[in-house]
């Protein structure tokens, strides 16, 4: 159970980083008016 929970936390962490990077790229591309 502990191993499963750890894998779940890592999965959420990776998704969070991925979304953050996508938003950062989108802001860079959409920043100029």
C-alpha positions as CSV (number, residue, x, y, z in Angstrom):
1,X,0.0,0.0,0.0
2,X,2.8,2.4,0.8
3,X,4.4,1.7,-2.5
4,X,1.2,2.3,-4.4
5,X,0.7,5.6,-2.5
6,X,4.2,6.7,-3.4
7,X,3.7,5.9,-7.1
8,X,0.4,7.9,-7.0
9,X,2.1,10.9,-5.4
10,X,4.9,10.8,-8.0
11,X,2.3,10.5,-10.8
12,X,0.4,13.6,-9.5
13,X,3.7,15.5,-9.1
14,X,4.7,14.7,-12.8
15,X,1.3,15.8,-14.0
16,X,1.6,19.0,-12.0
17,X,5.0,19.8,-13.5
18,X,3.8,19.0,-17.0
19,X,0.7,21.3,-16.7
20,X,2.9,24.0,-15.2
21,X,5.4,23.7,-18.1
22,X,2.5,23.8,-20.7
23,X,1.0,26.9,-19.1
24,X,4.4,28.6,-19.0
25,X,4.9,27.9,-22.7
26,X,1.4,29.1,-23.5
27,X,2.1,32.3,-21.6
28,X,5.3,32.9,-23.5
29,X,3.6,32.3,-26.8
30,X,0.5,34.3,-26.0
31,X,2.3,37.1,-24.0
32,X,2.7,39.5,-27.0
33,X,-0.6,41.4,-27.8
